[in-house]
Amino acid sequence: MVPTEDASARKREIEEKLKQEQETLSFIRENMEKSDQLTKGMVSILSSFESRLMQLENSIIPVHKQTENLQRLQENVDKTLSCMDHVISYYHVLEVQEDVVLEHLPEAVLQDIICIAGWLVEYGRNQDFMNVYFQIRSNQLDRSIKGLKDHFRKNSASSGILYSPAVPTKRKDTPTKKAPKRPGKDDVLDIEIDSYIHCITAFVKLAQSEYVLLAEIIPEHHQKKTFDSLIQEALDNLMLEGDNIVSAARRAIMRHDYSAVLTIFPILRHLKMNKSEFDTTLQGTAASTKNKLPTLITSMETIGAKALEEFADSIKNDPDKEYNMPKDGTVHELTSNAILFLQQLLDFHETAGAMLASQETSSSASSYTSEFNKRLLSSYICKVLGNLQLNLLSKSKVYEDSALSAIFLHNNYNYILKSLEKSELIQLVTVTQKKAESSYRELIEQQIQMYQRSWLKVTEHLADRNMPIFQPGTKLKDKERQVIKDKFKGFNDGLEELCKIQKGWAIPDKEQRDFIRQAQRRVVSDAYRAFLCANISFTKNPEKYHKYRPEEVEEMIEKLFDTSA
C-alpha cells in the first residue's frame, strides 16, 4: 500500500509541475507574440519616419533654391528703385514759396526745340509736328502720374509713412490721419486714397508745367487745342479711377457696408478744395474737358448722400432679434457702430454738410453757405440718434425682465451721451437740438428709476403695512407672529433672488455702476435697519428668520453687476 501511495503522490506532483510549466510556456508564448507586434509597430514607425524625412528633404531643397532666387530678385528690385529715384531726380523739383516748378528739359535743348518749331511753322508750312508733340508729351504726362502712383504706393507700404516724391507735403495736410501701423486692409485703403489725391494734385501741377512748356514751342493760336489733346489721356485715367471709386462705394451701399463709403469723403474734400485751381488750369479747353471734374464731384456727392440716408434708415430698421441682444444688458453693437460712424463723419463735417446740401431742392439750399451746411449735418446727426433711440426702445422689449430692459436702455443712453461729450459731436447736435444733453440725462435718470422699482418687491416686506401693534404686557397672537415671519422670509428670498440675477448684469460705466449700487444700498439698508429696530420678539429661533445683518445686505448689493464677485 505504501509504495502505491508514494507513486500516486509522485504522479500528482509531476502533473502539478507539468501544469505550471505549461502555464509558464503559455505566458512566454503570449509575451513573444506581443514582442513581435511591438517590433512590427516600431519597424512601421521607423519606415514612416524615414519616408517623411525624405519628403522633408525633397521640400527643403526647392525652398532653398527659391530663397536664393528671391534674394536675387530683391537685389534687382533695389537696383530698379534706385534707378527710378535717379530718373525722378531729373524733374528738378524746386520749392519756391510753396510753388512747385518743374524743368522738363535742359535750357539748351529747350531753345533748340523752340528754334526748330519756329522754322517748321515759318518755312516748312507743316503743322504735323504739333500732333507729334502732344502725343509725346501726353504719353510722358501719363507715365509721370503712373510712375508717381507706383512710387507712392511702394514707399507708403514699406515705410508706413505717406510720401510723394514729386510734391512734398506735410503729414498734417494729408486727408487721412491714421498713425503708421501694421499694414492691413484699412492701411491699404488709406494708401489708395492718398495715392489718388496726390495724383490729382500732381496732374494739376504737371499740366500747368506742360502748358508753360507748350506756350514756348507751339504757336499761340494752336496752344489751347494742343493742350486739350495733350492732357486727355492722363485726365481720362484719373476720372476713370474716380468713377471706379464711386462704383465701389455703390457696391458697398448694396452690402450695407456704409463705413466703406467714407473713403470718398477725403477725396471729395480734396477735389472741391482744388476745383478752382483745376478750372484755371483747364481754362480754354473744350467744355467736355472742363466738365469732367464737376461731373465726378456730382457723382461722389450723390452716392455719398445716398449712403448717409440709407445708413440712417438702416439704424431705424435694424431687426429685433433675441439672439442678437446682449444677455447682460450692456451696450448694443448697433449703438457702438452708429456712434463710430458719426465720429468718423465728424472728420469730414464740412464735406458731409455740403454733400447733404447738394441734394436739397429748396431755395435756401442754393446759397450753400457754411452755416446752412452745418445745420443740415446737425439735423442729419439728430435724425440718426432719433432713429437709434426708437430702435433701442423696440429692442428693449425683447427682455422679459423690465429691470434688465431698463439697464439695457440706461447703458445705451449713457454710452451715447458720453460719446457725444468726448467728441465734437455734441457741438454739432446742439446746433439744432439745444437741449440734447439734458434730454439724454433725463432719459438716463428715468431708466435708473425704472430699475429701482425692481427692488420694491424686496423692500415692500419691510414696510409697516400689516405689522401687528405690540401692546406692553401682552403676547403676540400666532397670526401676528406669522405676519412677521412672512415679512422676514419675503425679504430674505427677494434679496437672494435679485442679487443672484442682477449680479450677472453689466453696467460698463464705473461711475454709473457705483452710483446705482450706492443708491440702492442706501435705500435697502435704511429700510432694513428701521425694520430690525422696530422688530419685537416673535419666535424662539430668531436666527432662522434674521439671516442677514445690515452690513451683509450692503455687501451683497455691492456685488451687483459684477460676475467676478
QUIFENQUI-V720675 format. One record per residue. N is the residue number from 0. RES is the residue in one letter. PHI is phi in whole degrees, -180 to 180 (* if undefined). PSI is psi in whole degrees, 0 to 359 (* if undefined). D_CENTER is the distance of its C-alpha to the mean C-alpha in whole Angstrom. Layout:
N;RES;PHI;PSI;D_CENTER  N;RES;PHI;PSI;D_CENTER
//
This chain:
0;M;*;320;107  1;V;-64;313;105  2;P;-60;324;105  3;T;-64;317;103  4;E;-64;320;101  5;D;-63;319;100  6;A;-63;319;99  7;S;-65;317;97  8;A;-65;321;95  9;R;-65;320;95  10;K;-62;315;93  11;R;-63;321;91  12;E;-64;318;90  13;I;-65;318;89  14;E;-62;320;87  15;E;-66;317;85  16;K;-63;320;85  17;L;-63;319;84  18;K;-64;317;81  19;Q;-64;319;80  20;E;-64;321;80  21;Q;-65;318;79  22;E;-63;318;76  23;T;-62;317;75  24;L;-63;319;75  25;S;-63;319;73  26;F;-64;317;70  27;I;-64;319;71  28;R;-63;317;70  29;E;-62;316;67  30;N;-63;323;66  31;M;-65;319;67  32;E;-64;317;65  33;K;-63;320;62  34;S;-63;319;62  35;D;-62;318;62  36;Q;-63;316;59  37;L;-62;320;57  38;T;-63;315;59  39;K;-61;318;58  40;G;-62;317;54  41;M;-64;319;54  42;V;-62;318;56  43;S;-63;317;53  44;I;-63;315;50  45;L;-63;322;52  46;S;-65;317;52  47;S;-64;318;48  48;F;-63;318;47  49;E;-63;320;50  50;S;-65;316;48  51;R;-67;324;44  52;L;-62;322;46  53;M;-68;319;47  54;Q;-63;318;44  55;L;-62;317;42  56;E;-63;319;44  57;N;-65;330;44  58;S;-79;322;40  59;I;-68;320;40  60;I;-60;312;43  61;P;-63;323;41  62;V;-63;319;38  63;H;-61;317;40  64;K;-66;319;41  65;Q;-64;323;38  66;T;-61;318;37  67;E;-62;319;40  68;N;-64;319;39  69;L;-64;322;35  70;Q;-63;319;37  71;R;-66;319;39  72;L;-63;319;37  73;Q;-62;318;35  74;E;-62;321;38  75;N;-65;319;38  76;V;-62;315;35  77;D;-60;318;35  78;K;-65;321;39  79;T;-64;314;37  80;L;-62;322;34  81;S;-64;318;37  82;C;-65;320;39  83;M;-63;317;37  84;D;-62;323;36  85;H;-65;319;40  86;V;-66;317;40  87;I;-63;330;38  88;S;-63;340;40  89;Y;-70;348;42  90;Y;-72;345;40  91;H;48;60;42  92;V;-68;123;39  93;L;-121;130;40  94;E;-102;107;38  95;V;-119;105;41  96;Q;54;46;40  97;E;68;8;36  98;D;-99;134;38  99;V;-96;125;38  100;V;-115;128;41  101;L;-112;131;41  102;E;-103;104;45  103;H;-73;322;45  104;L;-134;150;48  105;P;-58;149;51  106;E;-58;319;53  107;A;-64;317;56  108;V;-64;317;54  109;L;-60;317;53  110;Q;-65;323;57  111;D;-63;316;58  112;I;-65;320;56  113;I;-62;318;57  114;C;-64;316;60  115;I;-64;316;60  116;A;-63;319;58  117;G;-64;319;61  118;W;-65;318;64  119;L;-63;323;62  120;V;-71;319;62  121;E;-83;318;65  122;Y;-111;325;67  123;G;-78;337;65  124;R;47;43;65  125;N;-133;122;62  126;Q;-104;9;58  127;D;-62;333;57  128;F;-62;333;55  129;M;-68;325;53  130;N;-68;318;51  131;V;-63;318;51  132;Y;-60;309;50  133;F;-67;328;47  134;Q;-67;318;46  135;I;-67;313;46  136;R;-70;326;44  137;S;-63;315;41  138;N;-62;320;41  139;Q;-66;319;40  140;L;-62;314;38  141;D;-65;318;36  142;R;-64;323;36  143;S;-63;315;35  144;I;-68;318;32  145;K;-65;319;31  146;G;-63;320;32  147;L;-61;315;30  148;K;-61;312;27  149;D;-63;315;28  150;H;-64;320;28  151;F;-62;313;25  152;R;-63;316;23  153;K;-65;316;25  154;N;-66;321;25  155;S;-68;318;21  156;A;-69;323;21  157;S;-80;326;23  158;S;-103;341;23  159;G;77;4;19  160;I;-117;128;21  161;L;-72;128;21  162;Y;-146;137;25  163;S;-119;124;27  164;P;-73;340;31  165;A;-105;332;33  166;V;-125;96;31  167;P;-64;130;30  168;T;-136;155;28  169;K;-88;147;26  170;R;-58;326;23  171;K;-68;342;22  172;D;-88;350;23  173;T;-76;147;21  174;P;-65;324;18  175;T;-97;140;15  176;K;-123;36;15  177;K;-89;139;13  178;A;-71;151;15  179;P;-58;136;16  180;K;-153;186;15  181;R;-63;133;15  182;P;-59;133;15  183;G;-148;190;12  184;K;-60;315;11  185;D;-65;322;9  186;D;-67;318;12  187;V;-62;319;15  188;L;-64;317;13  189;D;-60;318;14  190;I;-64;318;17  191;E;-63;318;18  192;I;-64;310;17  193;D;-64;324;19  194;S;-61;314;22  195;Y;-65;317;23  196;I;-62;316;23  197;H;-69;328;25  198;C;-69;325;27  199;I;-62;312;28  200;T;-62;317;29  201;A;-63;321;31  202;F;-59;314;33  203;V;-61;313;34  204;K;-65;315;36  205;L;-68;322;37  206;A;-64;319;38  207;Q;-61;317;40  208;S;-66;320;42  209;E;-63;323;43  210;Y;-68;321;44  211;V;-62;316;46  212;L;-65;314;47  213;L;-61;321;48  214;A;-63;335;50  215;E;-86;342;53  216;I;-109;317;53  217;I;-92;140;53  218;P;-56;146;56  219;E;-56;317;55  220;H;-74;356;55  221;H;-111;358;53  222;Q;-66;312;50  223;K;-62;315;48  224;K;-66;317;48  225;T;-65;318;48  226;F;-63;319;45  227;D;-59;315;43  228;S;-68;323;44  229;L;-62;320;43  230;I;-89;353;39  231;Q;-58;310;39  232;E;-62;311;37  233;A;-65;319;35  234;L;-66;317;34  235;D;-62;321;34  236;N;-65;320;31  237;L;-66;317;29  238;M;-67;324;29  239;L;-65;318;29  240;E;-65;322;25  241;G;-63;318;24  242;D;-63;323;25  243;N;-65;323;23  244;I;-65;319;20  245;V;-64;318;21  246;S;-64;320;22  247;A;-64;321;18  248;A;-65;321;17  249;R;-64;319;20  250;R;-66;324;19  251;A;-64;322;15  252;I;-63;319;17  253;M;-64;330;19  254;R;-86;359;16  255;H;63;27;14  256;D;-97;79;11  257;Y;-75;333;11  258;S;-63;327;8  259;A;-65;333;10  260;V;-69;338;13  261;L;-63;347;12  262;T;-63;334;13  263;I;-79;343;17  264;F;-64;310;17  265;P;-64;326;18  266;I;-67;313;20  267;L;-62;319;22  268;R;-61;317;22  269;H;-67;318;24  270;L;-61;318;26  271;K;-71;325;27  272;M;-66;328;28  273;N;-104;7;30  274;K;-63;319;32  275;S;-63;318;35  276;E;-67;324;35  277;F;-62;313;34  278;D;-63;319;37  279;T;-63;319;40  280;T;-64;323;39  281;L;-91;8;40  282;Q;-59;130;43  283;G;95;350;46  284;T;-81;174;44  285;A;-65;155;44  286;A;-60;323;42  287;S;-64;327;40  288;T;-73;315;39  289;K;-68;335;38  290;N;-85;354;36  291;K;-66;315;34  292;L;-68;313;31  293;P;-58;324;32  294;T;-65;318;31  295;L;-66;318;28  296;I;-61;317;27  297;T;-62;318;28  298;S;-62;317;26  299;M;-68;320;23  300;E;-64;320;23  301;T;-66;312;24  302;I;-69;325;21  303;G;-66;316;19  304;A;-64;322;21  305;K;-63;319;21  306;A;-64;318;17  307;L;-62;315;17  308;E;-67;318;20  309;E;-69;328;19  310;F;-64;315;16  311;A;-60;320;18  312;D;-68;323;20  313;S;-66;327;17  314;I;-66;320;17  315;K;-70;323;21  316;N;-103;9;21  317;D;-58;124;19  318;P;-67;151;21  319;D;-89;98;23  320;K;-113;127;22  321;E;-61;321;24  322;Y;-67;340;22  323;N;-95;2;19  324;M;-92;136;20  325;P;-65;126;19  326;K;-69;338;23  327;D;-99;5;23  328;G;77;19;22  329;T;-76;186;19  330;V;-65;132;16  331;H;-75;149;15  332;E;-60;325;12  333;L;-60;320;13  334;T;-65;311;13  335;S;-65;323;10  336;N;-67;318;8  337;A;-64;315;11  338;I;-66;320;11  339;L;-61;317;8  340;F;-62;316;9  341;L;-66;323;12  342;Q;-66;321;12  343;Q;-66;323;10  344;L;-64;330;13  345;L;-62;329;15  346;D;-64;338;15  347;F;-127;42;17  348;H;-62;323;19  349;E;-68;317;22  350;T;-65;317;21  351;A;-65;319;20  352;G;-62;315;23  353;A;-66;326;25  354;M;-64;316;23  355;L;-67;322;24  356;A;-66;327;28  357;S;-65;340;28  358;Q;-96;357;28  359;E;-79;143;31  360;T;-111;357;34  361;S;-73;161;36  362;S;-65;329;38  363;S;-69;338;36  364;A;-75;342;33  365;S;-67;335;36  366;S;-74;330;36  367;Y;52;39;32  368;T;-72;157;32  369;S;-62;321;30  370;E;-66;320;30  371;F;-62;315;30  372;N;-62;322;27  373;K;-64;319;26  374;R;-67;322;27  375;L;-63;316;26  376;L;-67;321;22  377;S;-60;315;23  378;S;-62;321;25  379;Y;-65;314;22  380;I;-61;318;19  381;C;-64;324;22  382;K;-64;315;22  383;V;-62;315;19  384;L;-65;323;19  385;G;-65;316;23  386;N;-63;322;21  387;L;-64;317;19  388;Q;-64;318;22  389;L;-63;318;24  390;N;-67;321;22  391;L;-64;321;21  392;L;-60;317;25  393;S;-66;318;25  394;K;-65;325;23  395;S;-62;337;25  396;K;-75;350;28  397;V;-67;328;27  398;Y;-73;134;28  399;E;-77;329;32  400;D;-88;116;32  401;S;-64;331;32  402;A;-69;319;31  403;L;-67;324;28  404;S;-60;318;27  405;A;-66;320;28  406;I;-63;319;26  407;F;-60;310;23  408;L;-65;319;23  409;H;-58;312;24  410;N;-60;316;21  411;N;-71;317;19  412;Y;-63;318;21  413;N;-66;320;21  414;Y;-63;317;17  415;I;-62;311;17  416;L;-62;313;20  417;K;-63;321;19  418;S;-67;321;16  419;L;-64;318;18  420;E;-71;325;20  421;K;-71;331;18  422;S;-106;183;17  423;E;-86;7;19  424;L;-61;324;18  425;I;-63;325;22  426;Q;-65;321;24  427;L;-69;318;23  428;V;-62;318;23  429;T;-72;353;27  430;V;-62;321;28  431;T;-114;342;28  432;Q;-125;88;28  433;K;-62;326;30  434;K;-102;23;30  435;A;-59;316;26  436;E;-64;313;26  437;S;-67;328;29  438;S;-64;317;29  439;Y;-67;324;26  440;R;-65;321;28  441;E;-65;318;30  442;L;-62;318;28  443;I;-63;316;27  444;E;-64;321;31  445;Q;-61;318;32  446;Q;-71;327;29  447;I;-63;316;31  448;Q;-64;321;34  449;M;-63;319;33  450;Y;-64;317;32  451;Q;-63;337;35  452;R;-65;336;38  453;S;-65;340;37  454;W;-89;355;39  455;L;-64;328;42  456;K;-70;347;43  457;V;-92;309;43  458;T;-75;341;45  459;E;-64;336;47  460;H;-72;344;49  461;L;-95;358;50  462;A;-72;161;51  463;D;-74;349;55  464;R;-60;132;56  465;N;70;6;58  466;M;-72;134;59  467;P;-68;145;63  468;I;-89;119;65  469;F;-89;126;67  470;Q;-105;126;70  471;P;-55;137;72  472;G;89;356;74  473;T;-117;158;73  474;K;-101;151;71  475;L;-74;144;68  476;K;-77;162;68  477;D;-58;321;67  478;K;-65;321;65  479;E;-70;320;63  480;R;-61;319;63  481;Q;-65;326;60  482;V;-61;314;59  483;I;-66;318;58  484;K;-60;317;57  485;D;-64;324;54  486;K;-65;315;53  487;F;-62;314;52  488;K;-63;318;51  489;G;-63;319;49  490;F;-66;312;47  491;N;-61;312;46  492;D;-65;317;45  493;G;-64;318;43  494;L;-62;312;41  495;E;-63;319;41  496;E;-66;312;39  497;L;-65;317;37  498;C;-64;322;36  499;K;-66;317;35  500;I;-72;310;33  501;Q;-78;349;31  502;K;-62;328;30  503;G;-86;357;28  504;W;-82;165;26  505;A;-128;138;23  506;I;-131;96;23  507;P;-61;327;20  508;D;-76;112;21  509;K;-59;318;24  510;E;-61;314;26  511;Q;-68;322;26  512;R;-62;314;27  513;D;-65;321;30  514;F;-64;314;31  515;I;-67;319;31  516;R;-61;311;33  517;Q;-63;318;35  518;A;-63;317;36  519;Q;-71;323;37  520;R;-63;318;39  521;R;-64;315;41  522;V;-64;310;42  523;V;-69;317;43  524;S;-64;316;44  525;D;-62;316;47  526;A;-66;321;48  527;Y;-68;318;48  528;R;-63;318;50  529;A;-64;322;52  530;F;-66;319;53  531;L;-68;323;54  532;C;-66;324;57  533;A;-84;356;58  534;N;-71;145;59  535;I;-121;168;62  536;S;-66;121;64  537;F;-133;356;63  538;T;-158;157;63  539;K;-82;345;65  540;N;-122;70;61  541;P;-63;331;59  542;E;-65;339;56  543;K;-67;330;56  544;Y;-107;325;54  545;H;-87;73;53  546;K;-77;328;50  547;Y;-124;137;48  548;R;-80;157;49  549;P;-55;323;47  550;E;-65;324;45  551;E;-69;324;44  552;V;-63;317;43  553;E;-63;320;41  554;E;-65;322;39  555;M;-64;319;38  556;I;-70;329;36  557;E;-66;342;35  558;K;-94;5;33  559;L;-65;148;31  560;F;61;34;28  561;D;-145;98;28  562;T;-69;340;28  563;S;-85;350;29  564;A;-71;*;32
//
